[in-house]
């Protein structure tokens, strides 16, 4: 459906959100929670993934899938941050709102998600 590479700059997260929002609009897919999830995954790619990242979106029969590639080999995991911690909640949101995972590939990893609810009954 669409793919784009983003440089390792803070504004790239906003640009990735806009890119995914435009693709959602093109196929009539609801922006929420995709907007929140791409923001979390792109931010993690920027901070922990070694700089730039790539985003790919797919519309499958009954699903909308987003994949984010970065240059890190560290797989994200579900944390249980304390009430006073300001970080560590992004993967919890991902886990609550989407089917997700991460796979290692040559040059880094891919984190993917598919929102749990969608217009095609996903």
N, C-alpha and C positions, 0 to 999 in steps of 0.2 A: 504494500500500500504506500509506504513512504519511509525514507531513511535520511538521516542527516548527521554530520559530524559537527561537534562543538569544541571550541578551544577551552583550555583550562583557565577560564576567567569567571569571576563571580556572576556577571550578567548572562553567562551561558545557561544557567538554571532557568532564568526568566525566558530566554529564547527557546529553550527546550519545551517549556510549558506552552508557549505560544504555538510552536510547531505541532505539538500533540493536540492542542485545542483545535487548530485548523483542520487536522485530519479527522478528529471526532465530528466536527461540524459537517465535513464533507460526506460522511457516511451516516449522519444522523444519530450518532452514539452520544449518550449523556456525558457531559463533561465531568460530573462528580461520580465517583471519587477519583477518576483518572487524573485530574488536575493535581490533587493532593499527592497522589502516589508518584507521579512523575517528578514532582518537586522533591519529594523525599529521596527517591532513587538517584536522581541527577545530582542532588546535593552530596549524597554519599560518594558518588563517582568522582565528583570534583574534589572533595576533601580527602578521601581515602584511596582514590583510584589512580593517582599518579598524573593528574592533569586533565587533558582533554578526554572526551567521551563521545560515543556515538549512540543514537537512538533510532530504533526501527519499530514501526507499527504495522500490525497485520489485522485485517478483518477476516475472521474465519466464519464458517457457516453460522455458528451461534455464539461466537466469542470475539472479543477485542483484546489483542495481545500487544504489550509493549516490552521491548527488550532494550537494555542499556549495556553497552560494552565499555569497559575501562581497562587500564593496564595493570591492575592489581590482581594478585592471586589469592587474596584474602576473601574467603566466603563470608558474607554477612550471616549473623546468627541472632536468634531471639534473645534479648537481654531482659533483665528484670531490674531496672534502675530504681534507686530509692526515691522517695518523695522530693528530696532536695536536689537531686541531680537534674541538670538541664539537658543532658544528651542521652541517647540510647533508646528513644521512643519510636524512631522512624520505622524500624523493622516490625515493631509491635503493631503499628498502623497497617503496614503492608500485610501482616499475617491476619489481621482482623478483617480487612476489606477485600482481599484478593487471594487467589491461588497464586503462589509465587515460588521461585526457586532461583538457584544460581548454578552455573556450570563453568568449569575451567575450560579454557580454549587456548590456542597458541597466542601468546602475547598478553594474556590476562584472563578476564572472566566476563560472563554475561549474566546479568540479573534480569529476570523476566517476571511479569505479572499479568494476570487476567482478572479483572474485577469480578467479584462473586455474583453481582446482579447486573443484568443488561437488558436491552430491548429485545434480544432474541432468546430470553429465558435462561441465560447462563447463570 
